[in-house]
Amino acid sequence: MKRMLTSAAVIVMVTVFSAQAHADLKFIGKGWSGYGGYNLIYDTDLDITWYDYSRDPDTWQNQADWADALSVTFGINTYTGWRLPATTAAGPYVFGYDGSTTGGYNTTNSEMAHLFYTELGNRGYYATDGTSPQPGWGLSHSGDFRNLEPDLYWSGTVYAEDTFKAWGFDFNFGYQGTGERDGTFRAVAVHPGLLILPEPAPAMLFIIGGALLAVFRKLPGRRR
């Protein structure tokens, strides 16, 4: 009995941790573009919606142009205004692993790093005390993302200290750094705010309700 209670407690703890790790990510439906239908995932913490499509590696400018031109249909609405994820790191690149620096590991001062560490609950190659490799590192948890690759992705933020470079994030090692803009990284797009799936208009609801009532009346066994 004691062993059963211990096992139950472990299961509850794991479930609670998993729920907390994904508490700010909400799957809101599928969005359709010229690339097909992909999950739309809203980050309630950062107030952005992710489009779960990973574009093949390309230069920073080409990826930025792709995101800017992206058009996604959700319900009866078509959304433009997409962009590459932003990096809020201020100042020059400084390597570290305790989470307090602009680059390196365990920092969350970019939308991709925040997604990797805070929302999905993944671990970087380095632990915050400098231990490497720490157990369980890598893109082990992806939540409702189905196309996020353990690879390098461009941020939309140009590196202010050297504008020939831009910030990027590695979804394999959990590493944030910079790269030459003519290099080739993958890209994923985000949209500010929550994408809304419109409710049917009252007139449409009336028509649907009338049609269902007519069908119901014609069912076998219904009294006339």
BELJO-V512745 format. One line per field, one symbol per residue. phi: phi as a letter, one per 20 degrees, with the letter a starting at -180 (. if undefined). A space follows every 50 residues. Layout:
phi=???
This chain:
phi=.ffffffffffffffffffffdfedcfdpdddcfeodcfdceeffelcde dfcdefgbfgffffffffefccecmeddddnfbfgedegdnffcfacend dfcndmecebffffffeefemedefeffenfbfegmfoeecclefdcfdf becfeeeffffbffccfbcdfeemddbcbffefccfbcdccfmefeefeg fgfffffffffffffffefgnffd
